[in-house]
Amino acid sequence: MNLETLVPGQIWHVRQPLKFGPLQLTTRSTIVRLAGGEVWVHSPISPAPELLGAIAEIGPVKYVIAPNKSHHLFFLPFLQTCRNARGYIAPGLAGKRPDLASFPTIPSADCAPWAAELDSLFIDGLPVINETVWFHKPSGTLILTDLLFCFGDDNSWATRIAARLLGVYRRLAMSRSMKLLTKDRAALSRCAQWILAWDVRRIVVAHGEIIDANAKQHLVEAFRHLT
């Protein structure tokens, strides 16, 4: 698990292997250094000592985010190693994880302590994940979790086949399963339009490839089914 630079001095990412039955894939944590030097951690992975040491060289961890109802496995262990950090959880996650009920829900964009640099949007209409997406304004980086995927050739054959079936192989897209689980298409469409209004120049997904070329056009295509 090597910490890799995405935007020099501002954003890093790290991936961890995961296995779901026959499927082998990776999950990504994104680390942002705020202007004051504090570190904001999105979707934390296992807090291995070497990873924590690498993050410590960036700055002290101040905020740790469980961004949706699925990405929470390492949230508590990570916070337990970063005693001075504040944890925030996705709406509805406390119902799934009662042990996290004492943590505050992710605040709205206008009153969050990181609001000067990170904008955010809660995704309506898709309660299966209750995801908040993030936009790092200084770098134009959109940070997603499970709203969209983009699986490439560096995955196992079984994962590539599954990605083809879900419509997320070699393309940024919402998976067919997420489309079927949408409860309010109009609300989701409004969220997509909000995201498209951001000046997105780079897209980071939790599962799959980072998109750093023609990012806005990839987004337009990913949300085309909602228009």
C-alpha positions in Angstrom: 0.0 0.0 0.0 2.1 2.9 -1.3 0.9 6.5 -1.0 1.0 8.1 -4.4 1.0 11.8 -5.3 -2.0 12.9 -7.4 -1.7 16.7 -7.1 1.7 17.8 -5.8 1.4 19.3 -2.3 -2.4 18.9 -2.3 -3.8 15.4 -3.0 -2.5 11.8 -2.6 -4.1 8.4 -3.0 -3.5 4.9 -1.8 -5.1 1.6 -2.9 -5.7 -1.6 -0.9 -6.6 -5.0 -2.4 -10.0 -6.4 -1.6 -11.7 -9.7 -2.4 -15.5 -10.3 -2.8 -16.0 -14.0 -3.6 -14.3 -14.6 -6.9 -13.8 -10.9 -7.6 -10.4 -9.3 -6.8 -10.3 -5.5 -6.9 -8.9 -2.5 -5.0 -10.4 0.3 -3.0 -8.9 3.7 -2.9 -8.5 6.2 -0.1 -7.9 9.9 -1.1 -5.8 12.2 1.2 -6.1 16.0 0.9 -3.7 18.4 2.6 -5.7 21.5 3.4 -4.3 25.1 3.3 -3.7 25.1 7.0 -1.6 21.9 6.9 -4.2 19.6 8.3 -5.0 16.3 6.5 -8.5 15.2 5.3 -8.9 11.5 4.7 -11.6 10.1 2.4 -12.7 6.5 2.7 -9.8 5.3 4.9 -8.2 1.9 4.3 -6.4 -0.3 6.8 -4.1 1.9 9.0 -0.9 0.1 8.3 2.1 1.7 10.2 3.9 2.5 6.9 0.9 4.3 5.5 0.3 6.3 8.7 4.0 7.3 8.6 3.7 8.5 5.0 0.6 10.5 5.9 2.3 12.0 8.9 4.9 13.4 6.6 2.1 15.3 4.8 0.6 16.7 8.0 -1.6 15.8 11.0 -4.8 14.0 10.3 -7.7 16.2 11.3 -10.7 14.8 9.5 -11.7 11.2 8.5 -14.7 10.6 6.3 -16.9 7.5 5.8 -18.5 8.9 2.6 -21.3 6.4 2.1 -23.1 3.4 3.6 -20.6 0.9 2.1 -17.2 2.4 2.9 -16.9 2.1 6.6 -14.8 -1.0 7.3 -11.6 0.8 8.3 -13.2 4.0 9.6 -13.0 3.2 13.3 -9.6 1.5 13.2 -8.2 4.4 11.3 -9.6 6.9 13.8 -8.3 4.9 16.7 -4.8 5.4 15.4 -5.3 9.2 14.8 -6.5 10.3 18.2 -6.7 14.0 17.4 -8.8 13.5 14.2 -12.6 14.0 13.9 -14.7 11.4 12.2 -17.8 12.0 10.1 -20.1 9.4 8.7 -22.6 9.1 5.9 -26.3 9.7 6.6 -27.9 6.3 7.5 -24.6 4.6 8.3 -25.4 4.6 12.0 -28.4 2.4 11.4 -26.1 -0.2 9.7 -23.2 0.3 12.2 -24.7 1.2 15.7 -21.1 1.4 17.0 -20.6 4.5 14.9 -23.7 6.3 16.1 -21.7 8.7 18.3 -20.0 10.2 15.2 -21.6 13.3 13.5 -23.1 13.0 10.1 -21.2 14.7 7.3 -22.1 18.4 7.5 -23.6 20.3 4.6 -21.2 22.0 2.3 -21.7 25.5 3.5 -21.0 24.8 7.2 -18.2 22.2 7.0 -14.8 23.1 8.5 -13.1 22.3 5.1 -15.6 24.4 3.1 -13.0 26.8 1.8 -11.3 24.1 -0.3 -13.8 21.2 -0.5 -17.3 21.5 -1.8 -19.6 18.6 -1.4 -23.0 17.3 -2.5 -25.2 14.6 -0.9 -26.5 12.3 -3.7 -30.3 12.2 -3.5 -32.4 9.4 -5.0 -29.9 6.6 -4.4 -30.5 5.5 -0.7 -28.7 2.2 -1.1 -25.4 4.1 -0.8 -26.3 7.6 0.6 -23.1 9.0 -0.8 -21.6 12.4 -0.5 -19.3 13.4 -3.4 -16.5 16.0 -3.1 -15.0 18.6 -5.2 -11.5 20.0 -4.4 -11.8 23.5 -5.7 -8.1 24.5 -6.0 -7.2 21.5 -8.2 -10.6 20.8 -9.9 -10.6 17.2 -8.5 -13.9 15.3 -8.2 -13.7 12.6 -5.5 -16.3 9.8 -5.8 -16.8 6.5 -4.0 -19.5 4.2 -5.5 -21.6 6.6 -7.5 -19.4 5.9 -10.6 -16.9 3.2 -11.5 -14.2 2.8 -14.2 -12.5 -0.6 -14.2 -9.5 -1.1 -16.5 -7.3 -3.9 -17.7 -5.3 -4.2 -14.5 -8.0 -6.3 -12.9 -8.4 -10.0 -12.8 -10.3 -11.8 -15.5 -13.3 -12.3 -13.3 -13.4 -8.7 -12.3 -13.2 -7.6 -15.9 -16.1 -9.8 -16.9 -18.2 -8.5 -14.0 -17.3 -4.9 -15.0 -18.4 -5.6 -18.6 -21.7 -7.0 -17.3 -22.2 -3.9 -15.1 -21.3 -1.5 -17.9 -18.2 -0.1 -16.2 -15.4 -1.7 -18.1 -13.0 0.8 -19.7 -15.5 3.6 -19.2 -16.7 5.9 -16.4 -20.3 5.0 -15.7 -22.9 4.2 -13.1 -23.2 0.5 -12.8 -26.3 -1.2 -14.1 -27.0 -2.4 -10.5 -26.9 1.2 -9.2 -29.2 2.3 -12.0 -31.7 -0.4 -10.9 -31.5 0.7 -7.3 -32.2 4.3 -8.0 -35.4 5.4 -6.1 -35.8 8.9 -7.4 -34.5 9.5 -10.9 -35.4 13.2 -11.0 -33.5 13.8 -7.7 -30.5 11.9 -9.0 -30.6 13.9 -12.3 -30.6 17.2 -10.3 -27.5 16.0 -8.5 -25.8 15.1 -11.7 -26.4 18.5 -13.1 -25.0 20.1 -10.0 -21.8 18.0 -10.4 -21.6 18.9 -14.1 -21.6 22.6 -13.1 -18.3 22.2 -11.2 -15.1 22.8 -13.1 -14.0 19.2 -13.0 -10.6 18.5 -14.4 -9.8 15.2 -12.7 -12.0 12.4 -11.4 -10.9 10.0 -8.6 -13.1 6.9 -8.0 -12.8 4.5 -5.1 -12.8 1.5 -7.5 -11.0 1.7 -10.8 -9.0 4.2 -12.8 -8.3 7.8 -12.1 -9.4 10.0 -15.0 -7.2 13.1 -15.6 -7.9 13.8 -19.3 -11.2 15.1 -20.7 -12.8 14.6 -17.3 -15.9 16.7 -18.0 -16.7 14.8 -21.1 -16.4 11.5 -19.3 -18.9 12.9 -16.7 -21.3 14.0 -19.3 -21.3 10.5 -20.8 -21.6 8.9 -17.4 -24.8 10.8 -16.6 -26.3 10.8 -20.1 -28.9 8.2 -19.1 -30.3 10.7 -16.6 -31.0 13.4 -19.3 
